[in-house]
């Protein structure tokens, strides 16, 4: 870990950007756990309701992301990051008003607004990085960014689940709002030492259409932009939430079990690029090859997860956790290296649009996978889903209902997960087919790497 510590010590601007990421991601997972539990409580654990919540998070970047990239390329990226965080403080505090099932619409609405702002923030953060990190440091910087996301998932999910269980969901929401304020402060202290490195664009050269033309003329970059989306085929969030709240329940409503499963995802996502960097020489060619390995790991993770969900009791936990972690490791490898390839090969004036289109495709696949998973779960569990129990229900009755329904739900989740693993072979075979063509058509600047 010494190279990463050196990067933070020697580059204070990147350290500030990284610090903003740490605190905001920590709060994000408090928010995710709290709202997932709230929706599960309000809807009786409906897979479709949970999927709609996830869709409210994924759809805004899909719809607004490409246009957000135009703004990122036209305006001051640092100010965009500050404004996005400041506005998210007030949006997140609005979740405190959702006090019952009749306010479910407000959770969905505020989530959409929050992630419209995220659609502007994410490409801005990725696009500003080459302006504050030297080219040879981009692999380290992106790996640190990726494992930080994963570490905050591992830490934030388990702490967030604990805080929600002990102090209540409202406390978790307030913590999330405060972290956005702190993140805005850290970003405000970033100094762009060489503003000339950020190429300003305007008019036709700054349009979305021009960004699409760039991708059409650079098929190698266009292919790399399918990596994140391909890895999101079969998004596991809905399956994990239903499993934690209706099958393997720890805490009154599954807060702790959901935190544990998300933490396993975080640990796997940390280890993926961290371990793979030992065989990564930083070249574009090597990272493309390692992306193939990431797809293989994701497939194996789905198989283990499906096998584990078909077993009841504590014996299931090692398989489920291992499957989640391996699936996450593959996805994290591909996320990290595809981002580095884009940063190393795309001119600065296109970075905002390319990253926003990259995220838009990722969100498109994620939305479709999430909705499909939720719909399938509700259809197959239609006759056995746990009913919404009011506050007067006896704990004995609640436990009895769980004992009766959990085996059937677990079996259905296992079958769905295994079939998802089969579908996840599509991006693997696509990358196997396209990789030789990318290498043959490799552009001169890329070959120089």
N, C-alpha and C positions, 0 to 999 in steps of 0.2 A: 504493500500500500504506500510505500515511500514516494514513488513517482507522483501519485495523486496528491499527497501532502505537499510535495515540492511545488506542484502546479498552483495550489491554493496560496502557498506562502509567497511565491514569486510573482503571482499575477493577482493583485488586489481587486482589480475590476471583475475578473472572473469569479473571485471569491465572493464578491457582493452579489453577483447574479446567482451563484450557487446557494448562498445563504437565503436569498429570497425564495428559491425553489424549495429549500428544506422546510421553511416554516409554512409556506402555503400548502405544500403537499401533505404535511402533517395534519393541518386543519381540514384539508379535503377529505381525508379518510375518516376523520371524526364525523364529517358531514355525510359521507357515503353510508357508513354504518348506521348512523342515526336515522336517516331518511328511509333506508331499506327496511329497517325494523318497523318504522312508523307505518309505512305502506303495507307491510305484511300484516301488521295488527289491524289496520283499518279495513283490509280486504279479505281477511281470512287466509292469507298466504297465496293469493291468486298469482299464478305464474305470468298471466297476461298483464296484470296490474304492475308487477315488478318490471316486466319487459317494457311497458309504456314509460315507466320512470327512467329506465336506462335509455330508451329511445329519446326521451326529452333531453338527455345529456349528449347523445351522439348525433342527433339530427341537426342542431344548429351549426356545428362545424361543417357538416355536409352541405348545407344550403348556403351559408354565409361565408364559409371558408375561402372559396376562390376569390370572392370580392374583398375579403379581409386581406388577402395577399397583395392585392393592388394597393390598398392603403399602406401596408407595411413597406412597400417599395417606393411609395410617393412621399411619405411623411417621416418625421423623426421617430425612429423605432424606440428610443429610450422613453420618450414622452408617452407613446402608445402603451408601453408596458406599465408605466406609473398610473395612467388614467384607468386602465382596465382593472388593476388591483383595487384602486380607490372606489370605483363603482361597485365592485363585487362585495365590498364590506356591507353596503346598505342592502344589496339584493339578498345576501345570506341571512341578515337579521330578519328579513321578511318571513322566513320559514317559521319563526316563533309564533306567527299568527295562525298556523295550521294546527288547530287544537282538536280536530275531530274528523271523522270520515267525510263529513259534508264539505270539508275544506281541502279535500284531496286535489281538487282542480288547482288550488293555489300552489301546492307543491310542484305540480307539473309546470305551471306558468313560470314561477320563479326559477325553476331549474332550466327552462329554456332560455330565459334572460341571462342567467349566470353563464351558460355555455355559449351564448352568442358572444359574450365578452371573452370567453376562453378561446373562441375561434379566431379572435384577433390577437390574443396574447401568445398562443403557442407558436405560430409561424414567426411572430416578431422575436421571440426568445431564440429560436433556432437561427434566424437570419442575422441577428446581432452578434452571434458568437464568433464568426470569422473576423469581426472588427476588433475584438478584444483578446482573441487567442491566435497565436501564430499557427501557420499551416501544419507544422510538424507536431503541434500539441493538440490538434483536433480529435485524434483518436482517444487520447487520454481524457480530454474535456467531455466528449460525448459519452464515453464509458462511465465517467464519474456522474454525469447527469442521469444516465440510465440506471446505475446502481443506487443512486440517491432516490430516484422515484421508487425503486424496488424496496429500499431500506425503509422509506417512509410508509410504504404499503405494509411491510412486515411489522414495523413499530407502531405506526398510526392505527392500523386496523385492530391490533390487539389492545392497545391503550384506548382507542376510541370505543371499542366494544365494552371495555371495562368501565370507562367513564360513563357511557350511556346506561350501563346496568346499575352503577352505584349512585351517580349524581343526576341522572336523567338525560333525556334527549335534548332538552333545551340548553343545558350546559355545553354539550358537544357542539351545538350550532353556534353559540356565542364564541367558543374557542376558535371555530373556523373563521368567523368574521374578523376576529382580532389578528389572526395570522395573515390575512390579506393586507391589513393596514401595515403590519411590520414588513411584509414583502415590498410594499410600495416604498417604504423608507429606504430599504437596502438598495433598490434599483435607482432611487434618486441620487445616490452617492457614486454611481458608476460614471467614470470619465472616459469618453471616447478619445484616446490619445491621438489618433490619426483619422479625423472625420472624412478625409478624402477617400479612405478605403470604402466608404459607403457611397455607392453611386446613386445619385438622385435621378429619378426618371419622371417624365411628364408626357402628356399627350398620348399619341398612338403607341410610343415606345413603352409607356407604363400601363397599357391596357391588358385586360385578361386575355384577349384574343392574341396579343403578341406573345404572351406566355405560352399559350397553346401552340403557336407556331414554332416556338423554340423547342418544345417537346417533340413535335412532329419531325423536326430536322435533327433531333438527337435521340434516336431510338434506344440507345444504351441507357440514357437517363430515364426515359419513359418506362423501360422495363424495370428499373430499380424502384420506381414508384408503385409497382404492384406488390412489393415485398410486405409492407406493413398491412395492406389490405388482405393479402393472401394469408398472412398469419392470423388474421382475425376471423377467418371462416370458422364458425362454431364458437363464438364468443362464450366463455364459460360462466359469466356473471350470473345469469338467471339460474342455471343449474346449481351453482354453488349456494345461492341464496335460498332456493327451495330446499335443498338438502340440509342446510344448516338450521332452517326454521321449522322443518316438518319431519325430519328423519333423525339427524344427529344433533339433538337439542341440548345445549349447555347455556345456563342462564334462563331467566323466566320466559324469554321469547326467542332464544337462540342467539343473543348478542355475542356471547363468548365464543360459541362454535363458529359463527360467521367471521369473527375476528381471527380465530385460529386458522381457518381456511384461507382467508385473504393474506394472512401472514406467511403461510406456506407458499403462496403465489409470489409474495415479495422476496422471500429467501431464494427461491429458484431464479427469479429475475435478476437478483444480485449476482449469483454464482455464474450464470450463463456467460455474459461478456467478460466477467472477471477472469474466469478460467480460460476462455477461448483466446484472450489477449496474449497468452503465453505462446500461441502458435500464429499470432497475427503480426506480420511485419509492417503493417500500415499501408501496404500497397492496395490499389483498387482491385487488382486481379485476385489477391489472396482473400480479401473481404467478400468478394463475390462467391468464391468457393466455400467460405465459412457460412454464408447464408444458406447454402444447400444443407449443411449440417444442422442449422437451426430448424429447418422444416422437418428434418428427420426426428429431431428431439420432440418437436410439437406433436407429431403423430404418435410416438411412443408414450408421451404423457397422456394423451387421450385414452389409449388402450388401458393403461394402469388405472386411470381415474374411473373408467367404466367398470373394470373388474372389481375395484374396491367398493363402488357403490352397490354392487350386487351382493355384498356380504353385510350382515347385521352384527352389531356389537362392536366392541373395541378392536377386534381383529381387522375391521374395515379401515380404521384410521390410518395405519401406516401406508396402506396402498393408496388411499385417497390423497393423503398429504404428498406422497411421492409423485403421484400422477400430476397433481396440480403444480408441484415444484418443477418437474421436468417439462411440462407444457409451457410454463412461464419462462424457463431458461431458454428454450428455443425461440420463443417470441421476442425475448429481450435481446438476444444475439442479433436477430434480424433487424429489429428496430434500431439498435445502435449503429450497426455497420451500414445500413441503408442511409441513415442520416449523415454519416461521415462521407460516404461516397458523393452524396448530393453537395455537401459543403465544399468538397475538394474539387468538384468538376463543374459546378454551375457558377457562371459569373454573378457577382454581387447584385447587379441590377435586376436579376431574375429570381433571386433567392426567396423573397417573400411569396411570390406567386407559385413557385415550384413547391415550396414547403406547404403552402395552403392547399394546393391541388393534391399533394401527397396525402395530407390529412383528410381531405374530402373523400378520396377513394377509400381510405381506411375506415372512415365513419360510415360510408355507404355499405360496405360489407358488414360492419359491426351492427348497424341498424337492422339489416335484413336478417342476419344470424340471430340477433336478440329477439326480434319479433317472432321469427319462426320457432325458436326454442320455446318461448313463452306460450305460443299457440298450441304447439304439440304437447307440451306438459299439461296444459289445461284440458286438452281433448282426451288424452290417455288417462288422466287422473279424475275425469269428470264424475265418476261414480264413487270415488273414495276420498276426495279432497277434504281436509279437516274443515269443518264449518267454523264460522266466526263465532267465538264464544264471548258472551258478555262478561262484565266484571264480576257478576254474582256466581259464575260457574264454579263448581267445586273442583279443587285441584285433583281430586281422585277421578272425577269424570274426565277432566282434561287429559290426565295421564292415560286413562283407559282408551280414549279416542286415539291418542298417539300410538299406543301399543297395537291397536287394531289396524290402523291405516299405514303406519311407517313401513312395514315390509313390502306392501304393494307399491307404495310410492318409490321406495328404494329400487325395487326391481325395474320399474318403468324408467327411472332416471338412468339406471345402468344401461338399459337397451338404447336409450336416446344418445347417451354419451359414446357408446361404442360405435354407433352409426355415424356420429359426428367425426370420430377418428377416421373412419373410412372416407368421408367427404374431405377431410383435411389433406388427403393425398393429392387432391387436384392441384394446389399451388406447388407441391413438391415436384410432380411430374412436369408442370409448366416450366419451372425453373431449370429442371434437367434438360428440357428441350430447348429453352431459349439461351442458356448460358453459352454454348458454343457459338451461336449466332452473334451474341454480344461481343465476344472476344474477336470474332472475325471482322466486325464492323467498328472495332474500337477506335475512338477518335485519337488523333495525335497527342493532345494535351493529356488525355487519360493514360495513354501508353507510356508517357514519360514518367508516370508514377512507378 
